[in-house]
Amino acid sequence: MKVDYNDLIRSIDIFNGNMLVGTRDGSIWHISPSTGSNLIMSSHSDGEVWGLDTHQGKVLTTGDDNKVILWNPEKRTMESKSHVSESN
């Protein structure tokens, strides 16, 4: 199985054929031979979070890392992520 993490891997833990993979951007992936890859945690990777708002029961954050992230607090998951700008 091949998984594209979109960032550098910082840590790996393997137990009974399952893997937890931590990446530099603060994401944690669960890799299972039976279910494939599943992103179980994501965060703002660089700098600090300086924007916070709510919309229709969801939470929006933004930060120094040029990302806007939509969180579902009920499910405790990230629903989507986008970059504010591709320019430096």
N, C-alpha and C positions, 0 to 999 in steps of 0.2 A: 504494500500500500504506500502511495506517495501522498504527502501532505504539504501544501504550501502555507507556511506560517506568516509570510509577508514581513518577517523581521528575523533578527538573529536569535538563536536559541541560547538561553542562559542556564537552564537546568532541565534535567530529565530524571524521572523516577519510574522504574518498571517493577511491576508485581503481578504475577499470575497472567502474563500476556497483555496486561493493560499498561498504558503509559500516561503519565502526567508530564506535560511539556510546558515550561515557563519561558516566555520570550522577553526580549529587552523592552518591549512596549508595555509590559505589565499584564499581558494576556496569559491565561492558563488554558491549555487544551487537554481534553481527555481523549485518548486514542484507544480504541477497542477493536480487536479482530472481528468481532461480530457486528458492531454498530458503526464503525468508522470513526471519523474525527468529529468532535463536538467542542465548540468554544464555550467554556464554562465561566470565564471571568475576563473582563476587559477593563481598561482604565485609561486615563490620560497619562501619557508616558513621560513627558518632559515638562518641567516647570510646575506651576501651580494652577489649580482650577480657579478662575476668576469670574465665571458667569454661571448663574443658576436660575432656572425658571421652571414653572410647571405649566402643563397644557393637557387638558382632557385626562387627568389622572396620571400622566407620564411626567418624567423629570428630564429637562434638557440641561446639559452642562457644556461649557466651553473653557478653554484654557490656553496657556502659552504654547501648547503643542499644535496649534492651528486646527484643532478638531472640534466638531460639535457632535455630541453623543446623546442619543435618546434612550432613556432607561425606563424599564417597566418595574416599578417598585413592588407590585403585587407578586410578580414572578421572580423578582430579583435578578433580572437579566438585562443585557444591552440589546435593544431592538434594532438600532441602526447607528452608523457612524459615517461622517463625511468630513472632508477638509474644507476649510473656509476659503483658502486660496492656494494655488500651486506655485505662485511667485514668492520670491524671498524678500 
